[in-house]
Amino acid sequence: MPDEHNRTTENEIAEAVLSILALRSSGKGQFEDLFRTLPKILDLTDADLARSESRPAEQVWQQRVRNITSHKGSEGNYITDGFLEEIEGGLVITDKGRSRAAPAKRA
């Protein structure tokens, strides 16, 4: 459910990332790969597709994917909560994340 600005929430995006990575034996995903895959399983809003003001080369939803790493240490963050770990250029799901993940609808 989009937030008050009609954007997909960071937690919804993180859940979608978990779903994708849980299907992979390696559990890994580079950001560029996630950028290709996430739109296939998320219904992105027009607000999600707008250019990011702080990262003009990205759309808002792409910035929110990177925010999983940028906001580590924050309460409710999927790295902080132990569901994901940061790797160079991407993310990897943990055993705790695999336990939480819902299967991706369409990948």
C-alpha positions in Angstrom: 0.0 0.0 0.0 1.5 3.3 -1.0 2.4 5.9 1.6 0.9 9.4 1.9 2.9 10.5 -1.1 1.6 7.6 -3.2 5.0 5.9 -3.2 5.7 2.3 -2.4 7.1 2.1 1.1 10.7 1.1 1.8 9.4 -1.9 3.8 7.3 -3.0 0.8 10.4 -2.7 -1.4 12.5 -4.6 1.1 9.9 -7.4 1.3 10.0 -7.7 -2.5 13.8 -7.9 -2.4 13.5 -10.7 0.1 11.1 -12.5 -2.2 13.4 -12.3 -5.1 16.6 -13.3 -3.3 14.9 -16.2 -1.5 14.3 -17.8 -4.9 18.1 -17.8 -5.7 20.4 -20.5 -4.3 23.1 -17.8 -3.9 20.7 -15.5 -2.2 22.5 -12.6 -3.8 21.4 -9.7 -6.0 23.3 -6.8 -7.5 21.4 -3.5 -7.4 21.3 -3.3 -11.2 19.7 -6.8 -11.3 17.2 -5.8 -8.7 16.3 -2.7 -10.7 15.4 -5.0 -13.6 13.5 -7.5 -11.6 11.5 -5.5 -9.0 9.2 -3.8 -11.5 8.1 -7.3 -12.6 6.7 -8.0 -9.1 5.8 -4.6 -7.8 3.0 -2.3 -9.0 5.0 0.9 -9.0 3.0 4.2 -8.8 3.6 7.3 -10.9 5.3 8.8 -7.8 7.6 5.8 -7.6 8.6 6.3 -11.3 9.4 10.0 -10.8 13.1 11.2 -10.8 14.7 11.2 -7.4 15.6 14.7 -6.2 18.7 13.5 -4.3 19.8 10.9 -6.9 18.8 12.4 -10.3 20.1 9.4 -12.3 17.5 7.2 -10.5 13.8 6.9 -10.1 12.3 7.3 -6.5 11.8 3.5 -6.2 15.4 2.8 -7.2 16.6 5.2 -4.5 14.4 3.3 -2.0 16.1 0.0 -2.9 19.5 1.6 -2.2 18.1 3.1 1.0 18.0 -0.5 2.4 21.8 -0.1 2.6 21.9 3.6 3.3 19.5 3.4 6.2 21.2 0.4 7.9 21.3 1.0 11.6 17.8 2.5 11.6 14.9 0.8 13.4 12.9 -1.4 11.1 15.7 -1.6 8.4 16.0 -5.0 6.9 19.8 -5.1 7.4 19.5 -3.9 11.0 16.8 -6.6 11.6 19.0 -9.3 10.2 17.0 -10.2 7.1 19.6 -8.9 4.6 23.3 -8.2 4.5 25.1 -5.7 2.4 27.5 -7.0 -0.3 29.6 -5.0 -2.8 27.0 -3.5 -5.2 24.0 -5.3 -3.8 22.4 -7.4 -1.1 22.3 -11.0 0.1 19.5 -12.7 2.0 20.2 -14.2 5.4 18.8 -17.4 6.9 16.5 -15.2 9.0 15.4 -13.4 5.8 14.7 -16.7 4.0 12.4 -17.7 6.9 10.5 -14.4 6.6 10.3 -14.2 2.7 7.1 -14.7 0.8 7.6 -16.2 -2.6 7.8 -13.7 -5.4 4.6 -13.4 -7.4 6.3 -13.2 -10.8 9.9 -12.8 -11.5 
